[in-house]
Amino acid sequence: AAGVVADTGRLDVDVPVDGGDETGQLGRAFSGMLAALQASKHEQHQLVQDASHELRTPLTSLRTNVAVLRRRHDQLSAESRDQLLADLDSETRELTDLVNELVELATDRRDDESMQPVRLADVAERAAARARRRFGREVVVQADESVVDGRPNGLERATQNLVDNACKFAPAGLIEVSVVAGTVRVRDHGPGLVADDIPHLFDRFYRSVAMRSMPGSGLGLSIVKSVVDAHGGSVFAANAPDGGAELGFTIPTV
């Protein structure tokens, strides 16, 4: 089996796993390794396909606007030129954000950061402070003393993405961040979630109909799920009983 893998690059090779002796144990271990490699290869292939699709839209828009500027620069009014330049700036920022998020998903830098005790209240406060500066929104935090064994930067990114998501897609109103018994919950007071969207919100590149007219890559919440999965936790999304959306995650406390 090892020779077939080496010669062909195939990972779907049948490996004999019969027997309880060392040969059987080795076969089962090798079979498990091949299955993990096959899953990883499939995920990487899917990421490349998805990325090529998502990159095409902003790149096409950039090329179109640049072409208009080159061909009609002298014919455009100052106002039209300014609008085109503003569009180019916005599209460039969107493309940069998309590339950065793709790199984060593709490179999986979890191993670069050691596991350590993390106080989730500190994570939530830092995410809220950044959102206040970035969006000018009122973000309040209520937190207990939950401590988890985790990677601080990853947990901060996951929490930040949840808070940023609430700020972007709830146009007004208070953003509430709560930390209780290892659960980080971010609640907005916007229109809430469409029921059909809820099962897919944490899928890579998923964007609901309401979100497609807004800037974004559809990767922010999938990064949340990736981080939380790596910590042995789970994500959730629901409509709050009295309006607005609640998204968050739960990680085992220490």
HELIX and SHEET records of a PDB file:
HELIX    1   1 ALA A    2  THR A    8  1                                   7    
HELIX    2   2 GLU A   22  ARG A   72  1                                  51    
HELIX    3   3 ALA A   78  THR A  107  1                                  30    
HELIX    4   4 ARG A  109  ASP A  112  5                                   4    
HELIX    5   5 LEU A  120  PHE A  135  1                                  16    
HELIX    6   6 PRO A  152  PHE A  169  1                                  18    
HELIX    7   7 ILE A  198  HIS A  200  5                                   3    
HELIX    8   8 VAL A  209  MET A  211  5                                   3    
HELIX    9   9 GLY A  220  ALA A  230  1                                  11    
SHEET    1   A 2 GLN A 116  ARG A 119  0                                        
SHEET    2   A 2 VAL A 147  GLY A 150 -1                                        
SHEET    1   B 5 VAL A 139  ALA A 143  0                                        
SHEET    2   B 5 ILE A 175  VAL A 180  1                                        
SHEET    3   B 5 THR A 183  ARG A 187 -1                                        
SHEET    4   B 5 ALA A 245  THR A 250 -1                                        
SHEET    5   B 5 SER A 234  ASN A 239 -1                                        
END                                                                             
